[in-house]
C-alpha cells in the first residue's frame, strides 16, 4: 500500500487513539518542559522576557482589580489585542498570588499538548509509524521545549494551531467542526493572525464536506443537535470571528495606502509588502542569523535541527502540494503564508520568534518526506 493520507481509509474500529499513540512521548515531553522550568527558576530566578513583563504587569493589575470586586474590560488594560493570555495570567495571580513560575508551569503543560496533536497530524499524513515519530519530535524538539517552558504564549499557541491542523486533515464532522470553531475563537482572542491561518486550513476540508458529503433531506431532518450546531452555533461563532478580524482592517488599509510601519506596544514595526523569492528563502533560513556574537546559546540547538532537516521539509511540502489531498495542500499553503507573514512582511526584530508556531508542522512534513521517498523509489 502506498503511503499517503492513510487515516482516511482506515476503519474507525482499527484506529488507535492519538492520545494512546503519544502517551509515552507526551509524558517525556511534559516532564522535560517542567524540568526546564524548574532548572531556569533555580538558576535565574523569576526569569522574564520582554513580553513576559507585560503579561506579568497587566495580569497582576487585573487580579488586583478583581480582588477589589472591579471587573474592567480586558481590552481597556491590555497593550495589544491579544488579551486572552492576559486574562489567563490574571486568573493564575488571582488564585495563587503573583507567582510567575506557576504561569510558566501551566504554559509548559499546555505546550506539551502539542505532542498528541503532532501525532494526529503524522498519523493522518503517513499512518501510525509517522504519528509516533511526529510525537517524539514534538516532545524533544529543542525550540518546542525552550518556548514551551518560557511562560510566553508561543508554546500554547503552537498547540492550538497544531490541533486545528489535525482537525483539518481528518474527515470533517459536525463535532470536529464545532471543536475547530472554539479553537479559532481562542486563537482570535490570543493572536488574531493565527485565527486567520486556522480558518485557511479548514477551507479545503469544509468545501469537501459541502461538495461530497452533504446529507440528504432525510438525514438533515434526523440530525437534531447537529443541525443546531450547523445552523446556529457555527454562524454565531463566525460572526464573532469576523468581528475580531474586522478590527485589523484599518491597519491593513493604512499599510496598503503607503504607511510603512505598524505601531505596537514595543514600538514601530516595519512592514514590507513587496514579494520576493529571496524573502521566502530568508524566511526558511532565518535561524542562520542566530549564529552571531549576541546569540543566546539556548537558540542554537533548535536552529541546528531546523537547518539540518530543512531539505526534507522542502521535499515533504513539495510532495504534499503535488500529490497530497486537498486538506494537506491547504495546510502547507496556510503554514507557508504564516511563515512568510511573520518573517518577511512584519520585519520587526521580535517577529522571527513567532515562526516557531508552525515549525513543528513543517518538521512533520520533513518526517513525511523521509517515509515517502523510499516508497516512491520502489514504485
Secondary structure, 3 states (H helix, E strand, C coil): CCCCCHHHCCCCCCCCCHHHHCHHHHHHHHHHHHHHHHHHHHHHCCCCCHHHHHHHHHHHHHHHHHHCCCCCCHHHHCCCCCCHHHHHHHHHHHHHCCCHHHHHHHHHHHHHCHHHHHHHHHHHHHCHHHHHHHHHHHHHCHHHHHHHCCCCCHHHHHHHHHHHHHHHHCCCCHHHHHHHHHHHHHHHHHCHHHHHHHHHHHHHHHHHHHHHCCCCHHHHHHCCHHHHHHHHHHHHHHHHHHHHHHCCHHHHHHHHCCCCEEEECCEEEEECCCCCHHHHHHHHHHHHHHCCCCCCHHHHHHHHHHHHHHHHHHHHHHHHHHHCCHHHHHHHHHHHHHHHHHHHHECCCCHHHHHHHHHHHHHHHHHHHHHHHHHHHHC
